[in-house]
């Protein structure tokens, strides 16, 4: 199928709010047909799914960070297109590359959902305590992400139009924007725009390589304590040598921290000043108000607020109190989002019921670019998935327990209710800042499940822990799917892809990813393990799963729930919503670490300065368009640098090279420089480097000419 004529540039209104009566026409309009689902896209998507499913799982288990798969896969897809063109074949269409992403990014979805929960089975030794064989355990674990992924697709479909069409230009979609710039630039012939993307990508790769690989400067600037690992020794020192900051850190416990990665500048450019300010306001409340207020309390007094607090440091207080306030706020924001979108929900349900009543009816779309899986079929898929979850719980997870049928019904209702509630939260978070608090929502799910099921007769034993964990696993994967799929929907909306094809690709590909991720986790458990002991000296960290295991031990084992902090989170979100502030953005700020939010605010301030750098509207637009492209390149390059570093760390030889030969901090210490001085040097150098990068991005954006019209935007 040959490409029909269509635009190679995004419409001018792709990233802004539409004016009254204005409509958005995608790059490939509804009346134009180009290759979309082809042998090329299916084969390459499956290969990328397999590769990144195993890679993302190992990286997440080892370092506690997942690989954001959309950006690297989009770069590889564009590279494949160029290779095919140079080999005398046709260039891949933009819609083919969208389909590749729909198939392959399920690897990251399933990996995130699995690695946050399933290793807890091994951490708690539930497989041995319950005498679960390897084959049975494989089936149980593989079913969890697949059922959750399908559920995530079904629950997000009714909200697709709201997020990608009704809210067009009102939500920044940072990751989707960066990915879109890569795909659009790769599919067109604009050398100027491509060059801007390439050199900003290279700048970010080089910049992040200096900190991630060579350790030239710290990847976090802080006014508190920082650590330095050289060989087997770890040194800790105050990162800013000052009596004033010593008092702030140890007595008042007010610590400022900021990541210095290049990707955060790009995120600030795309997110904008308003949302970045709201998110940072939540962080500032946690770190500069709540923590200092609690600083004078003893550990016993802090235990009266939350018995799970493990210390009196600023970080321990944050994890035990403000972060739980954020979880309560996120939960409340989820409820409010349901109320706010009640009309959308009612309309979706009405369409679904109407489609069922009409024979052969369904969700009638005006064109292929606005066509979902029909509502009758969607409800059938949802019903079959719900039945499968019920059978799975009843005859596998809860089999043999007293009142198993009753517990199954309640478990299924919890899965459906919490997934429905948090699907919109996950989508909102990704649309706003490309970070979704899945771990916080999963912990909340586990707590709710434990409390409700225990009250209904769930035994306080290993079987009860496994049942609660698997409920959380289904929800976790569903939320992971919702977060990633909303990005795919937005990419499809910009390009003109069929949402229906994206949905089917995601559902089918999640089966392959579930099998591969489960096999990788089980292999890692048998070879390295997740708990350090004599037999597993190099055990994998699996930090999120350890949090889930701790929560299970606490609540199923008779621990107490921090209702007070959750309740404060409810009150905080209600108060900020009363004054017209996004409760979800504010609660996300309270939940996420301070160092993730502050550099985004700095980047947003730089973007605002670029916009105000000239009084000419034409020049201002050209500069902001170029800034978006530079920001996209910084996001992509920064992300790829850490992906490559994390993948390299899986090799003992490469890790040894990064720890010795390439490690500049080791050179300095071995050369006689005191470790404390190295820590302070790296800390200040990191801040200076970050500010210099911001200055370069500002300077380069302000050099834009009106004829460039930015990254890939143009008047059609």
C-alpha positions in Angstrom: 0.0 0.0 0.0 1.5 3.3 -1.1 1.3 6.4 1.0 -1.4 8.9 -0.1 -0.4 12.6 0.0 -0.6 14.0 3.5 1.2 16.6 5.6 4.7 15.9 6.9 4.3 18.5 9.6 2.1 18.9 12.6 -0.7 21.5 12.3 0.0 24.8 14.0 -2.7 24.0 16.7 -1.2 20.6 17.7 0.0 21.7 21.1 -2.3 24.6 22.0 -5.9 25.0 23.0 -8.4 25.2 20.1 -10.2 28.4 19.5 -14.1 28.4 19.5 -15.2 26.6 16.4 -11.7 25.4 15.6 -11.1 21.8 14.9 -7.9 19.7 14.9 -7.0 17.9 11.7 -4.3 15.3 12.2 -1.3 14.9 9.9 -2.9 11.9 8.2 -6.5 13.1 7.8 -9.5 10.7 8.1 -9.9 10.5 4.3 -6.3 9.5 3.7 -5.1 5.9 3.9 -1.5 5.0 4.6 0.1 1.7 5.8 -0.6 1.2 9.5 -0.7 -2.5 10.6 1.8 -4.2 8.3 4.1 -7.2 8.5 7.0 -4.7 9.1 5.3 -3.0 12.1 4.1 -6.3 13.6 7.5 -8.1 13.4 9.5 -5.1 14.6 7.0 -4.4 17.4 7.2 -8.0 18.6 11.0 -8.0 18.6 11.1 -4.7 20.5 8.5 -6.1 22.9 10.6 -9.1 23.7 13.9 -7.2 24.0 12.5 -4.4 26.2 10.3 -6.8 28.3 13.4 -8.6 29.5 15.7 -5.6 29.7 13.1 -3.4 31.5 12.4 -6.2 34.0 16.1 -6.7 34.9 16.8 -3.0 35.2 13.7 -2.5 37.4 14.7 -5.4 39.7 18.3 -4.3 39.9 18.2 -0.5 40.3 14.5 0.1 41.1 13.9 2.2 38.0 11.9 1.1 35.0 13.0 1.8 31.4 10.7 4.4 29.7 10.3 2.4 26.5 8.4 4.8 24.2 11.3 7.1 23.5 14.0 4.6 22.8 11.6 2.4 20.7 10.5 5.5 18.7 14.1 6.3 17.9 14.7 2.7 16.8 11.6 2.7 14.7 12.7 5.9 13.0 16.1 4.3 12.5 14.5 1.2 10.9 12.6 3.5 8.6 15.8 5.2 7.4 17.5 1.8 7.0 14.7 0.5 4.8 14.8 3.7 2.7 18.6 3.4 2.2 18.0 -0.3 1.2 15.7 0.8 -1.6 12.5 0.1 0.2 9.8 2.5 1.2 10.1 4.6 4.3 7.9 3.5 7.2 4.8 5.5 7.5 4.1 7.6 10.7 1.1 5.3 11.5 3.3 2.2 11.1 5.6 3.6 13.8 2.6 4.4 16.0 1.6 0.7 15.7 5.1 -0.4 16.5 4.9 1.6 19.8 1.4 0.2 20.6 2.8 -3.4 20.3 6.2 -2.8 21.9 5.5 -0.5 24.8 3.4 -3.1 26.6 6.8 -4.5 27.7 7.3 -1.5 30.0 3.6 -1.6 31.1 3.8 -5.2 32.2 7.3 -4.9 33.6 6.2 -2.0 35.8 3.1 -3.8 37.0 5.0 -7.0 37.7 8.2 -5.7 39.3 6.3 -3.5 41.7 4.5 -6.5 43.2 5.4 -10.1 42.2 8.9 -10.3 43.6 7.2 -9.9 47.0 6.2 -13.5 46.7 9.8 -14.5 46.9 10.7 -11.9 49.5 8.0 -13.2 51.8 8.8 -16.9 50.8 5.1 -17.4 50.0 5.9 -19.9 47.2 7.6 -22.3 49.7 5.2 -21.7 52.6 2.3 -22.5 50.3 4.1 -25.2 48.5 3.5 -23.7 45.0 5.3 -25.5 42.2 7.2 -23.6 39.6 4.7 -24.4 36.8 1.7 -23.4 38.9 3.5 -20.2 40.1 4.4 -19.3 36.5 0.7 -19.5 35.5 -0.5 -17.5 38.6 2.1 -14.8 38.0 1.6 -14.5 34.3 -2.2 -14.2 34.6 -1.9 -11.2 36.9 -0.4 -8.7 34.4 -2.4 -10.0 31.4 -5.8 -9.7 33.2 -4.7 -6.3 34.6 -3.6 -5.0 31.2 -6.8 -6.0 29.5 -8.8 -4.4 32.3 -6.7 -1.2 31.9 -7.6 -1.0 28.2 -11.3 -1.5 28.8 -11.5 1.1 31.6 -9.6 3.7 29.7 -11.5 3.5 26.4 -14.5 5.5 27.6 -12.2 8.3 28.7 -10.1 8.5 25.5 -12.0 11.3 23.8 -12.1 13.3 27.0 -8.3 13.2 27.6 -7.0 13.5 24.0 -9.8 15.5 22.3 -11.8 17.5 24.8 -8.7 18.4 26.8 -6.6 19.1 23.7 -4.0 21.7 24.5 -5.0 21.9 28.2 -2.8 19.0 29.3 0.9 19.1 28.3 1.6 15.3 27.7 5.4 15.8 28.2 6.5 12.2 27.2 4.0 12.0 24.3 5.2 15.4 23.0 8.9 14.3 23.1 8.0 11.0 21.4 5.8 12.8 18.9 8.6 15.1 17.9 10.9 12.1 17.2 8.3 10.3 15.1 7.2 13.4 13.1 10.7 14.6 12.5 11.8 11.1 11.5 8.9 10.8 9.0 9.4 14.2 7.3 12.1 15.9 5.3 12.7 19.0 7.3 16.5 19.0 7.9 16.4 22.1 10.1 14.0 20.7 12.6 15.7 17.3 12.5 19.1 18.9 13.2 17.7 20.8 16.3 16.3 17.5 17.7 19.5 15.7 17.0 22.0 18.1 18.5 19.8 18.7 21.6 19.6 14.9 21.9 23.4 14.6 21.7 23.8 17.4 24.3 21.6 15.6 26.7 23.3 12.2 26.1 26.8 13.8 26.7 25.6 15.8 29.7 23.9 12.9 31.5 26.9 10.7 30.6 29.1 13.0 32.6 27.1 12.3 35.7 25.7 8.8 35.2 28.8 7.1 33.9 31.8 9.3 34.7 30.5 10.8 37.9 32.0 14.2 37.1 29.2 15.8 39.2 26.4 14.7 41.4 23.0 13.9 39.8 21.3 15.5 42.8 22.2 18.9 44.3 21.3 19.0 47.9 21.7 21.2 51.0 21.7 18.1 53.2 23.9 15.1 53.4 25.2 13.2 50.4 27.1 10.0 50.0 29.9 8.9 47.8 30.8 5.3 47.1 34.4 4.5 46.1 35.0 0.7 45.8 33.6 -1.0 48.8 33.7 2.2 51.0 30.8 4.6 51.3 31.4 8.1 52.6 28.8 10.5 53.9 29.1 14.2 54.4 27.1 17.5 54.4 27.1 18.5 50.8 27.2 22.2 51.6 29.8 23.1 54.2 28.1 25.7 56.4 26.9 25.9 60.0 23.7 27.4 58.7 22.9 24.4 56.5 24.1 22.0 59.2 21.4 23.5 61.4 18.8 23.3 58.7 19.6 19.7 57.9 20.0 18.2 61.4 17.9 20.4 63.6 15.1 22.0 61.5 15.3 19.2 58.9 14.5 21.5 56.0 16.5 20.1 53.1 16.5 21.4 49.5 17.2 18.9 46.8 17.2 19.1 43.0 18.0 16.5 40.3 20.4 17.9 37.7 19.6 15.6 34.8 19.1 17.1 31.3 15.7 15.6 30.9 14.2 17.7 33.7 14.9 20.9 31.7 12.9 19.4 28.8 10.1 18.4 31.1 9.9 21.9 32.5 9.7 23.3 28.9 6.8 21.0 28.0 4.9 21.0 31.3 4.8 24.7 31.7 4.9 27.1 34.7 1.4 26.6 36.0 1.5 22.8 36.6 5.1 22.8 37.6 4.4 25.5 40.3 1.4 23.5 41.7 3.4 20.3 41.9 6.3 22.1 43.5 4.0 23.8 46.0 2.9 20.3 47.2 6.6 19.3 47.6 7.4 22.6 49.5 4.5 21.9 51.9 6.0 18.5 52.6 9.6 19.5 53.0 9.6 23.0 54.2 6.4 23.0 56.4 5.4 19.6 57.6 8.8 18.1 58.2 10.2 21.1 60.1 7.1 21.2 62.2 7.7 17.5 63.1 11.4 17.9 63.5 11.4 18.5 67.3 9.4 15.3 68.0 11.1 12.1 69.3 10.8 8.8 67.5 8.2 7.7 70.0 6.1 10.8 69.4 6.4 10.2 65.6 5.2 6.6 66.1 2.0 8.0 67.6 1.3 9.5 64.1 2.6 6.6 62.1 4.1 3.5 63.9 5.9 2.5 60.7 8.3 5.5 60.7 11.8 4.1 60.8 13.8 7.1 62.1 13.9 10.9 62.8 15.8 12.0 59.7 14.1 14.3 57.1 13.8 11.4 54.6 12.4 9.0 57.2 9.8 11.6 58.3 8.9 12.3 54.6 8.4 8.6 53.8 6.3 8.0 57.0 4.1 11.1 57.1 4.0 13.7 54.2 4.2 10.9 51.6 1.3 9.1 53.2 -0.6 12.4 53.2 0.1 12.5 49.5 -1.3 9.0 49.1 -4.5 10.1 50.9 -4.6 13.2 48.6 -4.1 11.1 45.5 -6.9 8.8 46.5 -9.2 11.8 47.1 -8.2 13.4 43.9 -9.2 10.2 42.2 -12.7 10.4 43.7 -13.0 14.1 42.7 -11.9 13.3 39.2 -14.7 10.7 39.0 -17.2 13.4 40.1 -15.7 16.0 37.7 -16.0 13.5 34.8 -19.4 12.2 35.8 -20.9 13.5 32.6 -18.2 11.8 30.5 -18.8 8.5 32.5 -22.6 8.8 32.1 -22.2 9.5 28.4 -19.9 6.5 27.9 -22.2 4.2 29.8 -25.2 5.5 27.9 -23.4 4.8 24.6 -22.4 1.4 25.7 -25.9 0.4 26.8 -27.4 2.0 23.7 -25.0 -0.1 21.6 -26.1 -3.2 23.4 -29.8 -2.6 22.8 -29.3 -1.9 19.1 -28.5 -5.0 17.2 -25.2 -4.6 15.5 -24.8 -1.2 17.0 -22.0 0.2 19.0 -19.8 3.2 19.4 -20.3 4.8 16.0 -17.4 7.0 15.2 -17.4 9.6 12.5 -14.1 8.3 11.0 -11.3 5.9 11.5 -9.3 8.4 13.5 -12.0 8.5 16.2 -13.0 4.8 16.2 -12.8 2.7 19.4 -13.5 -1.0 20.0 -17.3 -1.0 19.8 -18.9 -0.6 23.2 -20.8 -3.9 23.1 -17.6 -5.7 22.3 -15.8 -3.7 25.0 -18.4 -4.7 27.6 -18.1 -8.3 26.5 -14.3 -8.2 26.9 -14.7 -6.5 30.2 -17.2 -9.1 31.4 -15.1 -12.0 30.2 -12.0 -10.5 31.9 -14.0 -10.0 35.1 -15.2 -13.6 35.0 -11.6 -14.8 34.4 -10.4 -12.8 37.4 -13.2 -14.3 39.5 -12.4 -17.8 38.4 -8.7 -17.2 39.0 -9.2 -15.9 42.5 -11.8 -18.6 43.4 -10.2 -21.7 42.2 -6.5 -20.8 42.4 -5.7 -17.9 44.8 -8.5 -18.5 47.4 -9.1 -22.2 46.9 -9.5 -24.1 50.1 -10.2 -21.0 52.3 -13.3 -20.7 54.4 -15.8 -18.4 52.6 -13.8 -18.5 49.4 -16.8 -17.6 47.2 -17.6 -14.6 49.3 -13.9 -13.5 49.4 -13.7 -13.9 45.6 -16.7 -11.7 45.0 -15.3 -9.0 47.3 -11.9 -9.2 45.7 -13.3 -8.8 42.2 -15.3 -5.8 43.4 -12.2 -4.2 44.9 -10.2 -4.8 41.7 -13.0 -3.3 39.5 -13.7 -0.4 41.9 -10.1 0.7 42.6 -9.0 0.2 39.0 -12.0 2.3 37.8 -11.1 5.0 40.4 -7.4 5.2 39.7 -7.5 4.8 35.9 -8.3 8.5 35.6 -5.7 9.4 38.2 -3.0 7.5 36.3 -4.0 9.1 33.0 -4.1 12.6 34.5 -0.6 12.2 36.0 0.9 11.0 32.8 -0.8 13.7 30.8 0.5 16.4 33.3 4.0 15.3 34.2 4.7 11.9 32.6 5.1 10.4 36.1 2.3 8.3 37.6 2.3 7.3 41.3 1.6 3.7 40.6 3.5 2.4 43.7 1.5 4.7 46.0 -1.8 3.7 44.4 -0.8 0.0 44.6 0.1 0.3 48.3 -3.3 2.0 48.8 -5.0 -0.9 47.0 -3.1 -3.5 49.2 -4.1 -1.6 52.3 -7.8 -1.4 51.3 -7.8 -5.0 50.2 -6.2 -6.2 53.4 -8.6 -4.3 55.6 -11.8 -5.3 53.8 -10.9 -8.9 53.3 -9.7 -9.4 56.8 -13.0 -8.0 58.0 -14.7 -10.5 55.8 -12.8 -13.5 57.1 -9.5 -13.6 55.2 -7.0 -15.6 57.3 -3.9 -13.8 58.6 -1.5 -16.2 57.0 0.6 -16.7 53.9 -2.5 -17.5 51.8 -4.0 -14.2 52.9 -0.8 -12.3 52.0 -0.7 -13.9 48.5 -4.4 -13.2 47.8 -3.9 -9.5 48.8 -0.7 -9.2 46.8 -2.3 -10.6 43.6 -5.3 -8.2 43.9 -2.7 -5.4 44.1 -0.8 -6.9 41.1 -3.9 -6.9 38.8 -4.7 -3.2 39.8 -1.0 -2.2 39.4 -0.8 -3.5 35.9 -4.1 -2.0 34.9 -2.9 1.4 36.1 0.4 1.0 34.3 -1.6 0.2 31.1 -3.8 3.2 31.5 -0.8 5.5 32.0 1.0 4.3 28.9 -2.0 3.8 26.7 -3.2 7.4 27.2 0.2 8.4 25.7 -0.4 6.1 22.7 -3.9 7.6 22.3 -2.5 11.1 22.2 0.2 10.1 19.7 -2.5 8.5 17.5 -4.7 11.7 17.8 -1.8 13.9 16.6 -0.8 11.6 13.8 -4.3 10.4 12.7 -4.0 6.7 13.7 -6.9 4.5 14.5 -7.5 4.2 18.3 -9.2 0.9 17.7 -6.1 -0.6 16.2 -4.0 0.8 19.0 -6.3 -0.9 21.6 -6.2 -4.3 19.9 -2.4 -4.1 19.5 -2.0 -3.3 23.2 -4.3 -6.2 24.3 -2.7 -8.8 22.2 0.9 -7.7 22.8 0.4 -7.7 26.6 0.0 -11.6 26.5 3.6 -11.9 25.1 5.0 -9.4 27.5 3.3 -11.1 30.5 5.0 -14.4 29.6 8.4 -12.9 29.0 8.4 -10.7 32.1 7.2 -13.6 34.3 9.9 -15.9 33.0 12.5 -13.1 33.6 11.4 -12.6 37.2 11.4 -16.3 38.0 14.9 -16.7 36.4 16.2 -13.8 38.4 14.7 -15.2 41.6 16.4 -18.6 41.1 19.8 -17.1 40.1 20.2 -14.0 42.2 17.2 -13.8 44.5 15.6 -10.7 46.1 16.9 -11.1 49.7 20.6 -10.9 50.5 21.8 -14.0 52.4 24.7 -16.5 52.2 23.3 -18.0 49.0 22.5 -14.7 47.3 25.2 -12.2 48.0 24.3 -10.2 44.8 20.6 -10.2 45.4 18.5 -7.8 43.3 17.0 -4.8 45.2 13.4 -4.9 43.9 12.7 -1.9 46.1 9.0 -1.4 45.2 8.3 -5.1 45.9 10.0 -4.8 49.2 7.7 -1.9 50.1 4.7 -4.1 49.2 6.1 -6.9 51.2 6.5 -4.6 54.2 2.9 -3.4 53.9 1.6 -7.0 53.7 3.6 -8.0 56.8 2.4 -5.0 58.6 -1.3 -5.2 57.8 -1.9 -8.9 57.5 0.4 -9.4 60.5 -1.5 -7.1 62.7 0.1 -3.7 62.0 -1.8 -0.4 62.1 -2.9 1.7 59.2 -1.9 5.4 59.2 -5.4 6.7 58.9 -4.5 10.0 60.4 -2.1 10.9 57.6 -4.5 9.6 55.0 -7.2 11.8 56.5 -4.9 14.9 56.4 -4.3 14.2 52.7 -8.1 14.2 52.1 -8.4 17.5 53.8 -5.5 19.1 51.9 -6.9 18.1 48.5 -10.3 19.4 49.4 -8.9 22.7 50.5 -6.7 23.3 47.5 -9.6 22.3 45.2 -11.8 25.0 46.9 -9.4 27.7 45.7 -9.2 26.4 42.2 -6.0 24.4 42.3 -5.5 20.9 40.9 -5.7 18.6 43.8 -4.0 15.8 41.9 -1.0 17.9 40.9 -0.7 19.2 44.5 -0.9 15.7 46.0 1.5 14.3 43.4 4.0 17.0 44.6 3.5 15.9 48.2 4.0 12.2 47.3 7.0 12.5 44.9 10.5 13.3 46.2 11.4 16.9 46.2 14.4 16.5 43.9 12.1 15.3 41.0 9.9 18.4 41.1 12.2 21.3 41.7 14.3 21.0 38.4 11.0 20.8 36.5 10.0 24.1 38.0 13.4 25.6 37.0 12.9 24.4 33.5 9.4 25.8 33.4 10.7 29.2 34.6 13.3 29.2 31.8 10.5 28.4 29.3 8.5 31.3 30.6 11.5 33.6 30.2 11.9 32.4 26.6 8.2 33.3 25.9 8.6 36.7 27.4 12.0 37.4 25.7 10.5 39.4 22.9 7.4 41.6 22.4 6.8 40.2 18.9 4.2 37.5 18.9 5.7 35.9 15.8 9.2 35.8 17.3 7.8 34.6 20.6 6.0 31.7 18.9 9.1 30.7 16.9 11.2 30.7 20.0 8.7 28.6 22.0 8.3 26.1 19.1 12.1 25.7 19.0 12.1 25.4 22.9 9.6 22.5 22.7 11.8 20.7 20.2 15.0 21.3 22.3 13.1 20.2 25.4 12.0 17.0 23.5 15.5 16.3 22.5 16.7 16.8 26.1 14.0 14.4 27.4 14.9 11.8 24.8 18.7 12.1 25.2 18.6 12.2 28.9 16.3 9.1 29.1 18.4 7.1 26.6 21.6 7.9 28.6 20.2 6.4 31.7 18.7 3.5 29.8 22.1 2.6 28.3 23.8 3.1 31.6 21.3 0.8 33.4 21.6 -1.8 30.7 25.4 -1.7 30.8 25.2 -2.2 34.6 23.7 -5.6 34.0 27.2 -6.7 32.8 29.7 -7.2 35.6 32.5 -6.1 33.3 30.8 -2.9 32.2 29.8 -2.1 35.8 33.4 -2.6 36.9 34.6 -0.2 34.2 32.1 2.5 35.4 33.1 1.9 39.0 36.8 2.2 38.3 38.2 3.3 34.9 35.6 5.8 34.1 34.8 7.0 37.6 36.3 10.5 38.0 35.4 10.7 41.7 37.5 7.6 42.3 40.4 9.3 40.5 40.1 12.3 42.8 39.9 10.2 46.0 42.8 8.0 44.8 44.8 11.2 44.0 44.6 12.3 47.6 41.5 14.5 47.6 39.4 14.1 50.7 36.1 12.3 50.1 34.2 15.1 51.9 35.7 17.6 49.5 34.8 15.4 46.5 31.2 15.3 47.7 31.0 19.0 47.9 32.8 19.6 44.6 30.4 17.2 42.8 27.4 18.8 44.5 28.2 22.4 43.5 29.4 21.4 40.1 26.1 19.6 39.5 24.1 22.8 40.3 26.4 24.9 38.1 26.2 22.4 35.2 22.4 22.3 35.4 22.2 26.1 35.4 24.6 26.3 32.4 22.4 23.8 30.5 19.4 26.0 31.3 21.3 29.0 30.0 22.3 27.2 26.8 18.7 26.1 26.2 17.5 29.7 26.7 20.1 31.2 24.4 19.6 28.7 21.7 15.8 29.0 21.8 16.0 32.8 21.5 18.1 32.4 18.3 15.0 30.9 16.6 13.8 32.6 13.4 10.1 32.9 12.4 10.7 30.9 9.3 11.8 27.9 11.3 8.4 27.7 13.0 9.8 25.3 15.6 10.1 21.6 15.8 7.6 20.1 13.4 4.8 22.7 13.7 3.6 24.6 10.7 0.7 26.4 9.2 -1.3 24.1 7.0 
